[in-house]
Amino acid sequence: MSTRHSFLSTTGLVRPLQLPKRPFISTAATVNVSKPETPSRRSQVLNTARARLASIAAVNVLVICALLSFLFIGSLSFAFIGGAEVASFKDLLDDIEKNEPGLVLLGEDVDVDIDEPSVTIRWSLIACGEAYFLPGSQGIHGSSGCGVPNMTVDIFVDGDEDAAFKYDPANIPLASTNGARHGIQDLTRFDSDHVLDVHEALLYPFDDYAFTTTLYAEDPGSESPITIQKLHTVNTEISFNIKSEDMQTYSVLSDGTQRFSRDLTMSIKRPAEAKAFVLLFWMLSWVLTHVAFGQVPLAISRSDPSSLDAHAAVVIAVLFVIPQLRKSMPDEPGLDGVLIGGREQVGVARRADRSSQMPSGTSPR
């Protein structure tokens, strides 16, 4: 029996419906197919936190550098305090020349050593009044009525049998051009050392000191006493404010004669600016110590071993900065316990350095 085809089918105008073929997937293949992995919520939070910590760390480094720069500049400004002391010497000497002419011992420099503790005073021998100074030597510290003494003088300090300083006006040279006296420092200046009273000294930087000294002068030729009209020192030192008071005294010798002398009582205290400067650096050192200690949990939480180098670098930088900060403080207290926390700060930072270099997942012992 023959199959008949219609005209439309033979011409191709009508074609039978053909469904698309579906690929054959075996049951075994469908079991192994899984969805592509997506990062978990926890890892996303950790990555975000790490990125924020990195940006915060960079900002902190810039802020710390800026603060250190301001503190360094501020510390240098303290060096200019006390620059007007020369003018006060002139006023003092003019007043002595007018009211009480005679011999004056002027402490032009005071060096306080807190390690001893002791103080060294640089004395300058001055005579005020036309009857007391050598012609051509006037003009010391800008005072036209004061110069070097015109008599021989021996100065004794704190009852010592040997003179601390011997002065002879014949040793003062004259300039050949105008006949003026040529000032030689070693011929008119001497040093005296004194032990400080430390019963009121508190912990650095609240350490205050005091001492009292007595000086007398005599003519070496006749051994007759010479009255000292005034003892005076500078009011400021690099790290201290100085307050001095003098008074006329006398002592009775074994033969019953009286020997007149002059006593100086000095009070030495740190200025408020120096105390604030020290405390500011002390607090900054502790902040850096805590920053170094904070690197330990950050280093332990990191899964990437290469990130340990960054944490170790921060800690090493702190170990370098802390001693430098203490050296920038007045009198350089060092790490020997003069200022509380020195050794502890370095010890914590070193411990943090060792811990930050441990592999992730281990705990420091």
PEQUI-V810362 format. One record per residue. N is the residue number from 1. RES is the residue in one small letter. D_LAST is the distance of its C-alpha to the last C-alpha in Angstrom with 1 decimal. Layout:
n	res	d_last
N	RES	D_LAST
N	RES	D_LAST
This chain:
n	res	d_last
1	m	99.2
2	s	98.2
3	t	95.5
4	r	96.6
5	h	94.6
6	s	95.2
7	f	96.0
8	l	92.7
9	s	90.5
10	t	92.4
11	t	92.1
12	g	88.3
13	l	88.6
14	v	87.0
15	r	84.2
16	p	82.6
17	l	79.2
18	q	76.2
19	l	72.8
20	p	69.7
21	k	68.1
22	r	64.6
23	p	62.1
24	f	61.5
25	i	57.9
26	s	57.1
27	t	55.1
28	a	52.5
29	a	51.8
30	t	51.4
31	v	48.6
32	n	46.4
33	v	47.0
34	s	44.2
35	k	43.7
36	p	41.8
37	e	38.2
38	t	37.5
39	p	34.1
40	s	32.7
41	r	32.6
42	r	28.8
43	s	28.5
44	q	31.3
45	v	29.6
46	l	26.3
47	n	28.4
48	t	30.4
49	a	27.4
50	r	25.9
51	a	29.3
52	r	29.6
53	l	26.2
54	a	27.3
55	s	30.6
56	i	29.1
57	a	26.7
58	a	29.8
59	v	31.7
60	n	29.1
61	v	29.0
62	l	32.8
63	v	32.9
64	i	30.5
65	c	32.6
66	a	35.7
67	l	34.5
68	l	33.5
69	s	36.9
70	f	38.7
71	l	36.9
72	f	37.6
73	i	41.3
74	g	41.5
75	s	40.2
76	l	42.9
77	s	45.6
78	f	45.0
79	a	46.4
80	f	49.8
81	i	50.0
82	g	52.8
83	g	54.9
84	a	58.1
85	e	58.0
86	v	60.9
87	a	63.3
88	s	62.6
89	f	63.5
90	k	66.8
91	d	67.7
92	l	66.8
93	l	68.8
94	d	71.8
95	d	71.8
96	i	71.7
97	e	74.5
98	k	76.6
99	n	76.1
100	e	74.8
101	p	75.4
102	g	74.0
103	l	70.9
104	v	67.6
105	l	64.0
106	l	61.8
107	g	58.1
108	e	57.5
109	d	53.8
110	v	51.1
111	d	47.8
112	v	45.1
113	d	42.3
114	i	39.7
115	d	37.9
116	e	40.9
117	p	42.0
118	s	45.5
119	v	47.9
120	t	50.4
121	i	53.6
122	r	55.9
123	w	59.4
124	s	62.5
125	l	65.9
126	i	68.4
127	a	71.9
128	c	73.4
129	g	77.1
130	e	79.8
131	a	80.9
132	y	77.4
133	f	76.1
134	l	77.3
135	p	79.6
136	g	77.9
137	s	74.3
138	q	74.2
139	g	71.9
140	i	68.5
141	h	66.0
142	g	68.9
143	s	71.1
144	s	74.6
145	g	75.4
146	c	72.6
147	g	72.2
148	v	71.5
149	p	73.4
150	n	76.8
151	m	76.4
152	t	74.4
153	v	71.4
154	d	68.9
155	i	65.7
156	f	64.0
157	v	60.5
158	d	59.4
159	g	62.3
160	d	61.6
161	e	64.7
162	d	64.2
163	a	64.7
164	a	61.6
165	f	63.9
166	k	67.5
167	y	69.4
168	d	72.8
169	p	74.5
170	a	76.4
171	n	73.2
172	i	73.0
173	p	74.5
174	l	76.8
175	a	76.9
176	s	79.9
177	t	80.5
178	n	80.9
179	g	80.5
180	a	77.3
181	r	74.8
182	h	71.8
183	g	68.6
184	i	66.4
185	q	63.1
186	d	62.7
187	l	66.2
188	t	65.6
189	r	61.9
190	f	59.6
191	d	56.1
192	s	55.2
193	d	51.8
194	h	50.9
195	v	48.2
196	l	46.7
197	d	46.6
198	v	43.0
199	h	43.6
200	e	43.4
201	a	40.5
202	l	37.6
203	l	34.2
204	y	34.4
205	p	36.0
206	f	38.2
207	d	39.4
208	d	43.1
209	y	45.3
210	a	48.9
211	f	51.3
212	t	55.0
213	t	57.1
214	t	60.8
215	l	63.0
216	y	66.7
217	a	69.1
218	e	72.2
219	d	74.9
220	p	74.4
221	g	78.1
222	s	79.4
223	e	76.1
224	s	77.1
225	p	74.3
226	i	73.6
227	t	72.5
228	i	69.3
229	q	70.0
230	k	66.5
231	l	62.8
232	h	60.7
233	t	57.3
234	v	55.6
235	n	54.0
236	t	50.8
237	e	48.3
238	i	45.5
239	s	43.0
240	f	45.3
241	n	48.5
242	i	51.0
243	k	53.8
244	s	56.3
245	e	59.4
246	d	62.0
247	m	64.9
248	q	67.8
249	t	67.5
250	y	69.4
251	s	69.0
252	v	71.7
253	l	72.1
254	s	73.4
255	d	76.9
256	g	76.9
257	t	76.7
258	q	74.4
259	r	72.0
260	f	70.9
261	s	67.5
262	r	65.2
263	d	61.8
264	l	59.0
265	t	56.2
266	m	53.3
267	s	50.6
268	i	47.6
269	k	45.4
270	r	43.1
271	p	44.6
272	a	43.3
273	e	42.6
274	a	40.3
275	k	38.4
276	a	38.0
277	f	37.0
278	v	34.2
279	l	32.9
280	l	33.0
281	f	30.9
282	w	28.5
283	m	28.0
284	l	27.7
285	s	24.9
286	w	22.9
287	v	23.8
288	l	22.5
289	t	19.2
290	h	18.9
291	v	20.0
292	a	17.2
293	f	14.6
294	g	16.5
295	q	16.0
296	v	12.4
297	p	13.9
298	l	16.9
299	a	15.2
300	i	13.3
301	s	16.7
302	r	18.7
303	s	19.9
304	d	21.4
305	p	19.3
306	s	21.9
307	s	21.0
308	l	17.7
309	d	20.0
310	a	21.5
311	h	18.4
312	a	17.4
313	a	21.0
314	v	20.9
315	v	18.0
316	i	19.7
317	a	22.9
318	v	21.6
319	l	20.4
320	f	24.0
321	v	25.8
322	i	24.4
323	p	25.9
324	q	29.0
325	l	29.5
326	r	29.4
327	k	31.9
328	s	34.1
329	m	34.4
330	p	37.5
331	d	37.2
332	e	33.7
333	p	31.6
334	g	28.7
335	l	25.2
336	d	26.4
337	g	26.4
338	v	30.0
339	l	28.8
340	i	26.1
341	g	22.8
342	g	23.0
343	r	20.1
344	e	18.0
345	q	18.8
346	v	18.0
347	g	14.7
348	v	13.6
349	a	15.1
350	r	13.4
351	r	9.9
352	a	11.4
353	d	13.0
354	r	10.0
355	s	8.5
356	s	12.2
357	q	12.8
358	m	10.6
359	p	13.0
360	s	14.0
361	g	12.9
362	t	9.3
363	s	6.5
364	p	3.8
365	r	0.0
